[in-house]
Amino acid sequence: MLKGGLRGGQKARPRRRLLRIALVVFGVLTLSAVGALAVAWAMTPIPDSTQPRATAQGSVIYYRDGKTVLARQGVNRKSVSLDQVPQHVRNAVIAAENRSFYEDKGVSVTGTFRAMWSTITGQQLQGGSTITQQMVRNYYSGLSQERSIVRKLKEVMISLKVDQSKSKDWVLEQYLNTIYFGRNADGIQAAADAYFHKDVSKLTLSEGAYLAAVIQQPSRFADPRGADLEAAKARWRSVIDGMRQTGALTAEQAEATAFPELKKPRPIFAPKGQEGYMLDQVTAELKRRGYTDETVNQAGLKIVSTFDKGLMAAAERAVTSVLPESTPKQVRTGLAAVDPATGEVVAFYGGRDWRTQSYDNSFGAKVQAGSTFKAYTLAAALDNGLGLDTRVDGNSPLRITSDGKGIPNSGGYSYGQINLVKATQSSVNTAFVDLGRKVGLDKVVETAEKSGIPADQLSPHRAAATLPLGVASVSAVQNASGFATFAAGGVHREAHVIRSITDADGRTTKIPTKGRRAFSEQTATDATYALTQVVTAGTGSAARLYDRPVAGKTGTTDKSASVWFAGFTPQLATAVDMFRDDNKPVVVDGSALYGGTYPAQIWRAFMTEAMSGKPVKEFGEPSNYGYSTTYDDGYDSDADDYGDDYGDQDSPLPPTRNQDETTTPTPEYTSSPDDTGNGNGDDDGPGNGNGNDGPGNGDGTDDGPGNGDGTGIGGREQSPSQDETTQSRPD
């Protein structure tokens, strides 16, 4: 008995010993776990920063009215405060994602362990995260979507701390603004627009329940069809039932709620037509002003551009309606309109379609200015003490070098000594070369630069005798900006395409429009008077507006490589140019073009719309007021006594103007034998009955040699082909 009892006691001792060891180990492990949790709690603060994507808001670019959207850039999110989200929408999200949201401590113990177990075993990740946990995972930096125990524990710790330190409403607001809803929509506001084309505050109960249902499977439920649509309806119904179970809806309300009608998904913004050109220019200016791509795509900016939607359409109509369908695709047209009072580019024509031709014709492409540059030469002279009555040498050729080379006028015609009004109206090459010598080429460069022509485009030609004739290359926007200086009384304002920028906090930065004086107001007035004669009785008569005064200048370069009309009213300056990428002559229907043809017609077509309904404003009176179109050199610009054309071109226009242009509001071009022999301008074709526009036998460019210096027409540059310091074209 004793012996057997001893054996039983001996067996029990090891078991008790093992039990003690187990309890000790368990205790150590428990204490270690508690200690580890305590350390983890202490070592896991709420992150100071958020994930960039979590709070990123895309920027919206508007037309100049500040209301009409031009484009959206970056993340499609607009954060809203919780009070902007209807209560029934909040209730739907809570019923779908976390019914105990307002009662729990920010975490779901069972859900967390279930997620950890699936992570350890490699099984399908199951749900169970609270709204707080989802918000923490999406909102704070230092967390990710990876499946790991460490990440999950970190999420739990931060969620518990957030629940202790933040209100439930704050958590729900961040959650609704950060969660992804499909259809490229981040946040509840973007989702309301993406699915139902309305503001979040206008969502119905049914619509709010659908957005809550989408959270679970945003890609599948974004545009559901067939089986996916049935699944979406089932999920939506479960949300409605959940709202009934939580008391957010009565049984009757739940039963009466019908599945909503989903709007068609909005296409992801893909610029087309002129949109891409506008977006490119706004983006480029933002960068010049120090805004990075990251800021534009994530900072929720409201950017108001200078572009007038109606005038953008008018610019496109002007080009496409005037040019015949037979115009070669290689021929490109630029148009730019600048408000003289602000420097804002209100409209431009970039090309046929940004999708097929991404480089634009009005900002990027630069071609020789031709005789439009004579306006800057004229201003330089007037601002440096010369007057409109100053006499210059209009004889041809004008010999300026010892080697005997001379600059001719078109057709070799000599005008004798003429005043600056006559020289401008008739675009006399030799007269402007002589004027450049009188005033000094450095003064011409200075005036052009102050008027908005960049110095680096002028520098290669600053010593060229033919600088006054337009051998420097400019863009349509630059030339429009330069001519706007005349319209603004000699004050230049930088051309720009952004009116204002408002950040996500509502702080608005307005783009300054204060200008700097380029030349005196009287200089602007006197030069403008001479430029009006170009339109009323000279080479630019096709640009005439019959309800108001117009000042402007035609321009045609060597062999019609580029053709121009730049002009203005007191309210708006517009420049139109035509050119080819390959520097070949601009030819339509077998005829080389001139500035007084299609460019002037396009200018007129656009300005007719742009000025419609605007008050008529007159230009100021010149210093020596009393000039008429008859000058003391014996030539009357309204008479047919000019003899052969001594303009800049030697070929007739494509379609020709109606004879009586003074009484025909919309001139139609019809060829007539009587039109020859009357041209006096630099780029006129068949006449209009006033002796101004006969088919030319001149040189086609009043700007001297070469094809210009260009700065990138589609990545190409025009290069001088002659000695521009000594030659004009001897056609």
KOLMARMI-576536 format. One record per atom (N, C-alpha, C): x, y, z. Coordinates in steps of 0.05 Angstrom, whole numbers, plus 5000, padded with zeros to 4 digits. Each point is the difference from the previous one (the first is absolute). Layout:
N
XYZ ...
***
This chain:
731
501749765000 498350245000 501750255000 501850005020 501850235001 501750034976 500949764991 501750004976 498550104976 497549924998 498550094976 499450305003 499450095024 499450295003 502450174993 502349905007 502450164994 500350024969 499549784987 500350024970 498150204988 497550015012 498050204989 500950285006 501150055024 500950275006 502450094983 501649804995 502450064983 499150084972 497949874990 499050074973 498750284999 498850085023 498650255000 501950245000 502349965013 501850235003 500950114973 500849834980 500950124974 497750154987 497649905002 497750144988 499750285012 500250015027 499750275012 502350184992 502349874998 502450164992 499650124972 499049834982 499450094972 497950225000 498049975017 497950195001 501150275009 501749995022 501250255009 501750134978 501549834986 501750114978 498250134979 497849874993 498250104980 498850275009 499250005026 498950255010 502050235000 502549925007 502150215000 500450104971 500249814981 500550084972 497750174990 497549925007 497750154991 500050285012 500850015026 500150265013 502150184987 502349874994 502250154987 499050104973 498849814985 499050084973 497950225002 498249975020 497950205003 501250275007 501949995019 501350255008 501550124976 501349824985 501550094976 498150134980 497749864996 498150104981 498950285009 499450015026 499050255011 502250214997 502449925007 502250194998 500550094971 499849804982 500350064972 497850194990 497649955009 497850184993 500450285011 501050005025 500550265013 502150154984 502249864993 502150124984 498950094973 498449824987 498950074974 498250255003 498550015022 498250235004 501650255002 502249985016 501650245004 501650084975 500749804985 501750054976 498450054975 497450015002 498350044976 498350255003 501150234995 498450255002 498350034975 498050185003 498450074976 501950154981 500349914975 501850144982 499350304997 502150164996 499650284997 499150084972 500449834981 499450074972 498049804988 498750084979 498149834986 501349904975 498849794989 500949914974 499350204979 501850064982 499550214980 497449954985 499549754992 497649934985 497450045016 500349975027 497650005017 498650275000 501450215000 498850275002 500350154974 501249884980 500550134974 497350074987 499950254990 497750084985 500950114973 498849904979 500850094974 499250294995 501250134981 499450274994 498050024977 498550215000 498050054979 500850264986 500149994973 500650234984 497550094986 499450265003 497650124990 500650194977 497950054984 500250234981 499950265016 500350224986 500350265014 497650075017 497649884996 497750075016 500249885028 501949825005 500449885026 497949795007 498249934981 497949815005 500149764981 500650064975 500049794980 502649845001 499849745005 502449845003 501349954973 502650054999 501649944976 501349725002 501149945024 501349745004 500449955029 500349745007 500749925027 502749864999 501650055020 502749895001 500549855026 501249774999 500849865023 497849845014 500349965026 498149835016 497250124999 498149834995 497250104998 498849995028 500650205016 498950025027 499550295007 497850045014 499450265012 499049955028 501750065019 499349945028 497750185009 498249895016 497750145011 499949965030 498750185014 499649965029 497749815004 499949885024 498049795005 497250114999 499650255008 497350124999 498950044972 501849974980 499050024972 499049734990 500649795015 499149734993 497349945014 497949944985 497449955013 500249775020 498350025021 500149805021 499449724989 498149984981 499449744989 502349874985 501850174988 502349894987 502049905021 500450155021 501749905022 499049745012 497349995004 498949755012 500449764981 499850054974 500449784981 502849895001 502050185002 502849915001 500549855026 498950105022 500449865026 498649724999 497649994988 498749744998 501549814983 501450104980 501449824981 502749925011 501450185015 502849955007 500549955029 498450115018 500749985029 497650105017 498249815005 497550085014 500450095028 502249915012 500650085028 501950245002 500250154977 502050214998 499950195024 497750105007 499850205021 500349885028 500049735003 500349875026 502749875004 501349914979 502549855004 502350195007 502349885006 502450145008 501950044976 499049974977 501650054976 501149754987 499849775014 500949754988 498049785004 500149804984 498349765003 501949775007 499849905025 501849795009 499749754983 497549914996 499549764984 500950044971 499450234989 500850064973 503050014997 501450125019 502950024999 501349725001 499149835020 501149735002 499449834975 497650054988 499349854976 501950094977 500550254998 501950104980 502849905004 500949995026 502649905006 500249704993 498049855007 500149724994 500149944970 498550164985 500049964970 502850084989 501250205013 502750074991 502049785006 499949885024 501849795008 499749764982 497549924995 499449764985 500150044970 500050254991 500150054971 497249984988 498049985016 497349984989 499050284990 497750004987 498850244990 499650205022 501050244997 499750215020 497150065004 499149995025 497250055006 499650285012 497650104998 499450265011 499950005030 499150215012 499950025028 501250255012 501450154983 501250255009 497750215005 500450165021 498050215005 500550234981 498250195000 500350244985 502550155009 500549995026 502450145011 502549864989 500149745000 502349864990 500450054970 497950004985 500250064971 501150284995 498950195016 500950274998 503050035006 500849875022 502850015008 501849894978 499149774989 501649874979 500350174975 497950154993 500050164976 501150285004 499950095025 500450295005 502950065009 501149855018 502550075012 502449884985 502250155000 502449914988 501349785017 501749844989 501249785015 498549755000 497650004990 498449764997 499649934971 499449764995 499649924972 497949794998 499549904976 498049794997 501249725001 502649985006 501249735001 498849835022 500149734996 499049825019 502349905018 500250105024 502049915019 499050045028 500949845019 499250025028 500950275011 502450084994 501150255011 498250234991 499450014974 498350224990 497350005013 498849765004 497449985012 500150095029 502049935015 500350095028 500350305001 501650114982 500450294999 497350144995 498549894981 497450114994 498150005024 500149785015 498349975024 500850215021 502650035005 500950195020 499250284993 500550084975 499350274991 497050045001 498549804993 497050025000 499050055029 501149855019 499350045028 500650285009 502450104993 500850275008 498350214987 499449964974 498350204986 497250015013 499049765008 497350005012 500150145027 502250005014 500250145025 500450304997 501250084978 500850284997 498350164980 498549864983 498450144980 497149935004 498250184991 497149945001 499249814978 497949865005 498949814980 499350154974 498950245003 499250164976 502550074983 502250075014 502550064986 500949754984 500049775013 500849754987 498349954975 497350035004 498249944977 500450204978 500650255006 500450204979 502549934984 502249935013 502449924986 499649754983 498549815011 499549754986 498450064974 497950165002 498450054977 501550164978 502050165009 501650154980 502449854989 500749775012 502349854990 499449744986 497749895006 499449744989 499650014969 500849794987 499749994970 497449884993 498550124981 497449914993 499849894971 502349974987 499849914972 499450244982 499949954974 499650224980 502050235003 502449935009 502150215003 499250215021 498249925019 499050195019 501149945028 501650195011 500949975028 498350185017 498849895020 498350165018 497150014992 498350065019 497149994996 499150214980 501250245001 499250214982 500549934970 502449904995 500649924972 498249774992 499449825019 498349774993 497250094993 498950195015 497350104995 499950114971 502150144992 500050104972 500549784980 501749815006 500649794981 497749824995 498449935020 497949804997 497350134994 499650255011 497350124998 500050294990 502450104993 500350274988 498750215018 500549985026 498950205018 501850045024 499550215015 501550055024 499249815021 501949945018 499449805021 497650085017 499650265004 497750095017 497349934987 500049944974 497549944986 499449714997 501749825011 499649714997 497549915015 498549834986 497749885013 500849775018 498149895015 500549775016 501049764984 498749954977 500649784983 502850034988 500750254992 502650054988 502249985020 499550105025 502049985021 500549715007 497949835000 500449725006 501649864978 499750094975 501549874979 503050075004 500650255006 502850075004 501249855023 498449955021 501049845022 500549724991 498349894983 500449734990 502549984982 500750214986 502250004982 502749965014 500150105025 502650005015 501249725001 498349795002 501049735003 501449904974 498950074977 501249914974 499850224980 501650215003 499750234982 500449954971 501849834993 500449944971 497749854988 499049805015 497849834989 497450164998 499550175020 497450145001 500150284987 502250074987 500350274988 498050034977 499849804983 498250014977 498949724996 498549895018 499249725000 498149934978 500449764989 498249894979 499749705005 497849894992 499649715002 500249915029 501749795005 500349895026 501150205020 501750184991 501050215018 497850195009 498150054982 497850185007 498349865021 499549754997 498449855020 501450005027 502749964999 501550015025 499950275013 500150214984 499950275010 497350065013 497949904987 497350045011 499749855027 501249765001 499949845025 501550155022 502350104994 501650155020 498550255008 498850144982 498450245006 497749935019 498749784994 497749925017 501049935028 502449885002 501049945027 500650255015 500850214987 500550265013 497350115011 498049994983 497450105009 499049845024 500349744998 499249835023 501650065025 502550054996 501750085023 499150265013 499250194983 498950255011 497549955016 498349814991 497649935015 500849875027 502049834999 500849865024 501250195021 501450214990 501250195019 498050215009 497650004988 498050195008 500150264984 501850024980 500250234983 497650034982 498749774994 497649994983 497949835013 497550074995 497849825008 499749784980 498649805007 499549784981 498650114975 498150185004 498550114978 501850174982 501750155012 501950164983 501949834984 501049795013 501849814986 498649874977 497549925004 498449864980 499550194976 499550255006 499350204979 502350104984 502449955009 502450104986 500749834976 500350144977 500549854975 502950044991 501049814986 502850024990 500350244982 502250165004 500350254985 500849964971 499650214984 500950004972 502850114999 501949844991 502750084999 500550164974 501450235002 500750154976 502349864986 500250054974 502249894985 502650115011 502149835001 502650105009 501050234983 501150205012 501250224985 502649904988 500550074975 502649914988 502250145015 502249865003 502450125011 500950234982 500750235011 500550234983 502249954980 499250024975 501949974978 499850244982 501950185002 499950254984 499549954971 498350174989 499449984971 499850294989 500250024974 499750264987 502050205012 499050225009 501750215012 500649965029 498649815013 500349965029 502949945008 501249824985 502749925006 501950234998 499750174980 501750244998 499750185024 497550045008 499550185023 501349885025 499549745004 501149875024 503050015000 501349974978 502950014998 501050285009 498750214991 500950275006 499550065029 497849925012 499550045028 502149855017 500549754993 502049845014 502850134998 500750104977 502650124996 500350265018 497850155000 500150255016 500149945030 498649795009 500149925028 502849935008 501449864983 502849935005 501850255002 499550184982 501650255000 499550165026 497749965011 499350145025 500749845025 501349784996 501049855023 498349775010 497949934985 498249785009 501049744987 500649805017 501049754990 497649824991 500749794985 497949814992 498649885024 501549945021 498949895024 497950195012 500750255001 498150205011 497550014984 500350024974 497750024982 498249755002 501249775002 498549755001 498849935027 501150125021 499149915027 499250225019 500350254992 499550225019 497250124998 498349904982 497350104999 499850294992 501550084980 499950284991 497650054982 499050255002 498050094981 501550214982 500449934975 501550174982 498250124979 499850265000 498350144981 501850104977 499549904976 501650084977 499050264988 501450104981 499250254987 498349944975 499649754993 498749934975 497050035001 499050154981 497150034997 498949784983 498249845010 499149774985 498750074974 498450215000 498850094975 502050104979 502050155009 502050104982 501949784990 500549805017 501549774990 498649874977 497449975003 498449884978 500050194975 499950265005 500050194978 502749994985 502249975015 502649984987 500149764982 499049775009 500049764984 498250044975 497750125004 498250054977 501350184980 501350215010 501350194981 501949864982 501749835011 502049864984 498749804981 498249835011 498949784983 498050104980 498750235005 498050104981 501250164977 502350125006 501350174979 501749834982 501649825011 501849844983 498449794984 500649974975 498649804984 500849725007 498349814994 500649725007 502549904985 500750134979 502449924984 502650095013 499950145022 502550095013 501649755008 502549994992 501749775006 500349965030 500249755009 500249955028 502750115012 501950034983 502650115010 499950295007 497950144990 499750285006 498750035027 501350155017 499050035027 499250295005 498050045017 499050275006 500050045030 501050235008 499950085028 498450255003 498550025022 498550245006 500150045031 500550245008 500150065029 498850285005 498350015021 498750265007 500750075028 500950245005 501050095026 498450255008 499150015025 498750235011 502150215008 500050234987 502150205005 499950105029 497750005013 499750115027 501249825021 500349744994 500949805020 502349834991 500449974974 502049814990 498949724998 497549965006 498949734999 499549904972 500949754995 499549884974 497149895001 498250134988 497249925003 499249784980 501549974979 499449794980 502549954983 500149764989 502149944981 499149754984 501449954978 499549764984 502649855000 500049765011 502549845003 500549824976 497949924986 500349814978 497449854996 500149814981 497549854994 499049845023 501849855013 499249835023 502549925015 499950055026 502349945018 500849714999 498049824996 500649725000 501849914977 499850144978 501649934976 502450194996 499950235013 502250204997 500250145027 501749905017 500150105028 501450275002 502050054983 501350275001 498150204987 499950245012 498050194991 501150214981 498250124986 500850204979 500350285011 498950065023 499950275010 502050075022 500749805017 501950055021 502749894993 500149764991 502649874995 501350074974 498550024979 501150054973 500850294997 502450044991 501050284996 501150024971 499150204986 500850044973 500750304996 501450064978 500750284994 497650185002 500450235013 497850195004 499350154975 501850014980 499450154976 499450295007 498450134983 499550295003 498450075025 498949815014 498750075025 502050125019 502649944997 502150105018 500450304995 499250104977 500450294994 498550175020 497949895013 498650155021 501950075023 501749825007 501850055022 502250204992 500949984975 501950194990 498850284999 497550024992 498650265000 499850115028 499349835019 499750105028 502750095011 502249854993 502650085009 500750284990 499450054975 500650264988 498450225013 497449965003 498350205012 500750065029 500949795014 500650045028 502750125005 501550024979 502750125002 500350264984 497850154999 500150274990 499250054972 499649794984 499150034973 496950024999 499050134979 497150034998 498949864975 497350004998 498849874977 500850144974 500750265002 500850154976 503049964993 501449845016 502849954994 500349874972 501950104985 500549904973 502149785000 499449794985 501949784998 500349934970 502249874994 500749944972 498549754990 498150044982 498549794989 500949914973 502450094991 501049924974 501149715000 500049884977 500949724998 502049984978 502249855005 500749875025 501350205019 500149925025 501450155020 502649875006 502250134993 502749885003 501150085028 500649795015 500850055027 502849885006 501249874980 502749895005 501950094977 502549975005 502050094981 500249814976 498949765002 500349814978 497950054979 498350205004 498150074979 497449865002 499749815018 497549865003 497950195011 497649974991 497950185009 497549855007 498350135016 497449895007 497950124982 498649844985 498050124981 497250015012 498450164988 497149985006 498849804980 497649925006 498749824981 499850124973 500749854980 499850094973 502150214994 501850065019 502150204996 498950285000 497650045009 498750264999 501350205020 500450244991 501150215018 497850205007 499850065026 498050185010 501050285004 502750035001 501150265006 500050045031 500050245008 499950075028 497150005009 499349835019 497349985009 499850015031 497650085010 499750015029 499449735011 499849985027 499749745013 497349884996 498050174997 497349894995 499949864973 501150134980 500149884973 501749755000 502350015014 501849775001 498649765013 498450055020 498549785014 497849904983 498450184989 497749924984 500949834976 502150084987 501049864976 502149795007 500749985025 502049805009 502550014983 501350234999 502350054983 502549895014 501249804988 502349875012 502350205005 500850144979 502450175002 499550225021 497550105001 499350215019 500549915029 499349755006 500349905027 502949935006 501549914981 502849955004 501350275006 499350214985 501150265005 499150105028 497549955007 499050095026 501549865023 500749744995 501549865020 502850125004 501150094978 502750135002 499750275015 497950154995 499650265013 499749975030 498349825008 499449975029 502049835015 501349824985 501949825013 498749725005 501449804990 498949735003 499749915029 501850115017 499849935028 497450105012 499050234990 497550115010 497649834990 500349904976 497949824989 499849755016 502349885006 500149765017 498850055027 500850235012 499050075027 497050035000 498950134980 497150044999 498549744996 501049844982 498749744995 500049835025 502350005014 500249845025 498150105021 499850265004 498250125019 497149944993 499549964974 497349944991 499349705003 501949845008 499449725006 501449804982 501750084982 501549814984 502549925015 500449755006 502249915017 502750084988 501850075018 502750094991 501549794985 499749755007 501649794987 499149964971 497650084994 499049984972 500950234983 500750225014 500950244986 503050014996 501449885020 502950025001 501549924974 499249784987 501549924976 499950214977 498150195002 499650184978 500450295008 501050055024 500050285010 501950184984 501949884986 501850174983 499349994971 497949864992 499349974972 498550254990 500950114978 498750234989 497149954994 499449744994 497249934993 498349935025 501150045024 498449955024 497350144999 499850254991 497450135000 498049864981 500949834983 498249874981 498949745010 500849915024 498749775011 501449734996 502650005002 501549754996 500049835026 499350125023 499849855025 497449845000 500149775013 497649835002 498550045026 497449994998 498250045023 497749814998 498749955022 497549845000 497650184997 497749884994 497650164997 499350145027 500449865022 499450115026 501850245006 502649974993 501950225005 499350244983 499349964975 499350234983 497450135009 498049835008 497550125010 500650165025 501749905017 500850145025 501450264993 501749994980 501450244992 498150224989 498249914983 498050204989 498150095022 499549845020 498350095023 501350235014 502650034999 501450225012 499150274987 499649994974 499050244986 497250075009 498349795001 497250045008 499850105029 502049935017 500050085028 501450275005 500450154979 501350265003 502949995007 501449794991 502849985004 500849845025 498149895014 500549845024 499949714993 502149855006 500149724994 499349845025 498349804997 499349815021 500649724991 501449865016 501049734992 497649834992 500349864978 497949824991 500049765019 497649925010 499849785018 497349864996 499849755011 497649844995 498649925026 500950105023 498749945026 499150265013 497550015009 498950245013 500549985030 499449775012 500249975029 500449705007 501249965024 500449735011 499050005029 498149835006 499049985027 500849735012 501250005023 500849745012 497849875015 500549765011 497949855013 498950135025 501450195011 499150155024 498550254993 499750054974 498550234991 501650264996 502649985003 501750244995 500450034970 499450244990 500150064972 502450174993 501549934980 502250164989 499150094972 499850264997 499250114974 502650084985 500049934975 502350064983 500150304995 502250145007 500150294996 499950074971 498750224994 499850104972 501350284997 501550085021 501350264998 502049994978 500050214983 501850004977 502450185004 501750014980 502250195000 500050154974 500850255001 499950164976 502249924981 499149954975 501949934979 500750244984 498150184995 500450254987 497850195008 500250254993 498150205010 497349964988 498050125013 497349984990 499750144973 501450234997 499850144975 501349834977 502149865007 501249834980 498049784991 498749895020 498049794993 497850124983 499150245006 497850134985 500950064971 502450114997 501050064974 500549754983 501249805012 500549754985 497349874993 498150015018 497449894994 498750134976 500350274998 498950144977 501149894974 502749975000 501249904975 499149724994 499649845021 499149724996 497049994991 498550205007 497250004990 499950044970 502050144989 500150054971 500549744985 501449815013 500449744987 497449864995 498150045018 497449864997 498150164984 499950265003 498050164985 500850054971 502650014995 500850074972 502649864992 500649785013 502649874994 499749704996 502049865009 500349724994 498249825017 498850115022 498449835017 497050064999 499150094976 497250074998 498149775004 500949754997 498249775004 499449965029 501450145018 499549975029 498150225010 499050164983 498450235009 497449915014 499550125022 497449975014 498450254995 497649974991 498550234990 498650165022 500149895024 498650155021 501950135020 502649974995 501950115019 502850034987 501750175011 502750034989 501849765006 501849944982 501949785003 502850104992 502049925015 502750054993 501549744997 501849984981 501349744997 502250014979 501349774996 502149984981 500149724988 500349994974 500449754986 503049935000 500649764994 502749914998 500349744984 501950004982 500449764983 503049974997 501149775007 502949964999 500849884974 502649964997 501249914976 498649754988 499150034975 498649794986 497649895016 498750185015 497649935016 500549775019 502349995012 500649795020 498250045025 499350255005 498150065021 498550254992 497450005007 498350234993 498550095025 499650265003 498950105025 497950224996 498250025019 498650255005 499850035030 501050225011 499850075028 498650265002 498050025017 498650265003 498550015026 498650235004 498750045025 497850214998 498149985018 498250215007 500850095028 498950215011 500850085027 499649795021 498149804995 499449805020 501449734996 501149954977 501049734995 502150004978 502349865004 502149974980 500149714991 500149964974 500049734989 502149974978 501449785000 502049954979 499349734987 500249994974 499649754985 502449954982 501049765001 502249934981 499549734987 501249964977 499849754986 502849924991 500749755000 502749914994 499949704996 502349894993 500349714997 502449915017 499949755008 502249895016 502649994984 499849954974 502449964984 501050264987 499050235008 500950264990 499450044971 498549834988 499350044972 497850224998 499650114977 498050214997 497249915009 498650185012 497249945007 498350044975 499249784989 498550004975 497449865004 497850134990 497349885001 498850034972 499149784990 498850004973 501950114979 502549935003 502050084980 501150285002 499050155020 501050285002 501350045027 502350145000 501350075025 498350215014 499949985026 498450195016 501650245009 498550215008 501150245010 498550085025 501250175016 498750085025 497250134997 499750134977 497450144995 497949814990 500649744997 497949814990 498849855023 500449755002 498749845020 500650095029 502550075007 500450105027 498250235007 499850204982 498350235006 497149925001 499249814983 497249915000 499349855026 501949835009 499649855025 499850205023 501850195000 500050215021 497250135001 499150084977 497450144999 497749825009 500049754992 497949815008 499949975030 502449975012 500149975029 499250265014 501150224992 499550265014 497150094997 498749924978 497250074996 498349875022 500749755007 498649875022 500850115027 502650045003 501150095026 499050285007 499650174980 499150275005 497050045000 498649794993 497050024998 498950075027 498550225000 498750105025 501850175017 502650024993 501850175015 499750294991 500350195019 499850284992 502250084981 499450184982 501950104980 501850215014 502649955000 501950195012 501850114978 500550265001 501750124980 502950025009 501950004981 502750045007 500550305005 502250065013 500750285005 500950154975 500250265002 500850164977 503150025000 501249974977 503050024998 501050285005 502550035004 501350265006 499450204977 500649924976 499650174977 497349934988 497950055015 497349914990 499350154975 498749874982 499250124975 501149854976 501549785006 500949824978 497549894986 500249984974 498049864985 501449794984 498549874983 501249794984 501450114976 500050274997 501550134979 502550125012 502349944989 502550105011 501450184980 501950155011 501350204983 502149874982 500149744999 501949884981 498649974973 497450084999 498650004975 498449754994 500049825018 498649754995 497549985018 497849974989 497549975015 499449705003 499749925025 499749715004 497349904990 498250184994 497449904990 499850024970 502250064987 499950024971 501549774988 499549964975 501349784985 502550104985 501450195012 502350124986 502649895010 500049765012 502549895010 501649864978 498749944978 501449844981 500149725009 502249864991 500349725008 500349975030 499149775009 500149955029 502850025010 500450165021 502650015013 499849915029 498249815003 499749875027 502149795003 499649835020 502049805007 499749744985 497949964986 499549744987 499850034970 500549784987 500050014971 498149804988 498249905016 498149804990 497250085008 498049954984 497350075007 499049835024 498050105013 498849865023 498649754990 499549815019 498249784993 497350134993 497949975014 497550134993 500450305003 498750184985 500650285001 497650155011 500550255010 497950155013 498050124981 497750055010 498050154986 501050284994 499450114978 501150264992 499350225020 497450035007 499250225017 500049915029 502450005011 500249895028 498950205020 499750254992 499150205019 497049975005 498649854984 497149975004 499249725004 501849814998 499449725004 500849905027 498249955019 500749935027 501849765002 499449804983 501649755001 501249964973 502550104995 501249984973 500349714991 499249964976 500449744987 502250044979 501849814997 502250034981 499249894972 500250184981 499549924972 502150124983 501249844983 502350104984 498950174977 501550214994 499250184979 502550124987 500150024974 502350124987 500650285008 497850145008 500450285007 501350045028 500349775013 501250035027 503050025000 501249954977 502950014999 501050284999 502450045009 501350264996 499350205022 498549925021 499150195019 501349975027 501449785004 500949935027 502250195010 499850085025 502150175011 501149885025 499149785008 500749905027 502049784998 500549895023 502149805001 498949734994 497449955003 499149734996 497250004990 499650154979 497350014990 499749854974 497749914996 499449854976 498350184982 498349884985 498350144981 498550235015 499750224986 499150245012 497150005010 499450215014 497250035010 498950264989 501150104979 498950234987 501050265011 501849995019 501050255011 503050034996 501149844983 502850044993 501949885021 498949835016 501849905022 500949724996 498749844984 500549725003 500449844975 501350114981 500449864975 501849765004 499849804981 501849785003 502850094998 501649915017 502750115003 502049904980 501950164994 502349904987 502450075017 499450045026 502150085018 501449765012 501350045022 501849805011 498749825020 497550065008 498649815017 500850025029 502050165005 500750045028 501150275003 499050155018 501150265005 501949985022 501149765005 501749985023 502749904994 500950024976 502749934996 500449714996 502549925003 500849734992 499349795020 500549764992 499949775018 497349905006 500049795014 497649875008 499550025029 501550175013 499550035029 501749825017 499850055025 501649845018 498449795014 497450055003 498249805011 500849915028 498249895014 500849875025 498349765005 499549864980 498849745005 497249974990 499649954974 497449934990 500049705001 498749895019 500049715002 502849895002 501750145015 502749905004 501950094978 499050164981 501850104979 500350305002 502150104988 500450285000 500550094971 499050244994 500750114975 502850125002 501549984979 502750095000 500450214978 501550215007 500650204979 501349874976 499350094976 501149884976 501650214984 499850255008 501550204985 501550185020 501550184989 501450205017 498150215008 498749975023 497950185007 501050285006 502550035003 501050275006 500150184976 499849884976 500350174976 497949964979 498449795003 498249954977 497150005008 498450084981 497249945000 499549844975 497649904998 499549834976 499950164975 501449934979 500150164976 498049904979 497649915008 498249884981 499250204978 
***
